[in-house]
C-alpha cells in the first residue's frame, strides 16, 4: 500500500484515471500519508469544483500534511451558468 512507501512524495493520476469516488478515496488516503508533497491530477475530468474544494482542504496547515502542490491543470473547474 501507499503507507508502506514513505519515500514516495509525488502522486500523479492524470487524464481519466480516477472517478469521483476514487477522488474521495484518494483524499482519505492522503490524510494518512503525511509525506506526500505533490499531487498531480491534470486533465482529470472527475476534478470538478466540489472535488477540488475537498482536495484543497488537504493543503491546510492545521492538518500537518506535507502536501504543498496540488496540480489541477486542465480540470473542469469552471462553473457554467446563465
VMD Tcl script that draws the C-alpha trace (Angstrom):
set ca {
  {0.00 0.00 0.00}
  {0.97 3.64 -0.21}
  {1.56 3.70 3.53}
  {4.41 1.24 3.02}
  {6.29 3.69 0.76}
  {7.10 6.88 2.68}
  {9.77 7.78 0.12}
  {7.02 8.31 -2.49}
  {6.44 12.06 -2.31}
  {4.65 12.71 -5.62}
  {1.45 11.13 -6.88}
  {0.30 11.54 -10.47}
  {-3.12 10.40 -11.62}
  {-3.83 12.34 -14.79}
  {-6.45 12.09 -17.52}
  {-9.27 9.65 -16.72}
  {-7.58 7.51 -14.09}
  {-9.94 8.50 -11.26}
  {-13.69 8.57 -10.80}
  {-15.40 10.94 -8.35}
  {-15.49 8.09 -5.81}
  {-11.83 7.44 -6.42}
  {-11.05 11.07 -5.65}
  {-12.87 10.78 -2.33}
  {-10.84 7.69 -1.51}
  {-7.63 9.43 -2.53}
  {-8.45 12.33 -0.23}
  {-8.95 9.96 2.70}
  {-5.76 8.09 1.88}
  {-3.71 11.29 1.70}
  {-4.81 12.24 5.21}
  {-2.88 9.18 6.40}
  {0.15 9.67 4.14}
  {1.63 12.80 5.59}
  {4.81 12.61 3.49}
  {3.18 13.17 0.05}
  {4.26 16.63 -1.14}
  {2.77 16.88 -4.63}
  {-0.48 15.62 -6.17}
  {-0.91 15.99 -9.93}
  {-4.44 15.42 -11.23}
  {-4.02 17.29 -14.51}
  {-6.75 16.74 -17.11}
  {-8.79 14.59 -14.73}
  {-12.48 15.06 -15.65}
  {-13.61 13.94 -12.18}
  {-11.97 17.01 -10.60}
  {-14.89 19.39 -10.68}
  {-15.45 22.23 -8.17}
  {-16.70 20.08 -5.23}
  {-13.82 17.60 -5.55}
  {-11.29 20.41 -5.96}
  {-12.57 22.02 -2.76}
  {-12.20 18.72 -0.89}
  {-8.66 18.29 -2.19}
  {-7.74 21.90 -1.42}
  {-8.59 21.24 2.25}
  {-5.59 18.89 2.31}
  {-3.33 21.93 1.88}
  {-4.46 23.45 5.19}
  {-1.53 23.70 7.61}
  {-3.60 22.52 10.60}
  {-3.72 19.02 9.09}
  {0.03 18.66 9.42}
  {0.41 17.12 5.96}
  {3.41 17.74 3.71}
  {1.20 18.38 0.66}
  {2.36 21.66 -0.89}
  {1.46 21.34 -4.57}
  {-1.93 20.44 -5.98}
  {-1.82 20.47 -9.80}
  {-5.25 20.72 -11.44}
  {-4.27 21.95 -14.91}
  {-6.96 21.23 -17.48}
  {-9.53 20.05 -14.96}
  {-13.15 21.16 -15.48}
  {-13.22 23.67 -12.62}
  {-15.31 26.42 -14.18}
  {-18.87 26.63 -13.02}
  {-21.08 27.13 -16.05}
  {-24.23 29.13 -15.68}
  {-26.52 31.51 -17.35}
}
mol new
graphics top color blue
foreach p $ca { graphics top sphere $p radius 0.5 }
foreach p [lrange $ca 0 end-1] q [lrange $ca 1 end] { graphics top cylinder $p $q radius 0.2 }
display resetview
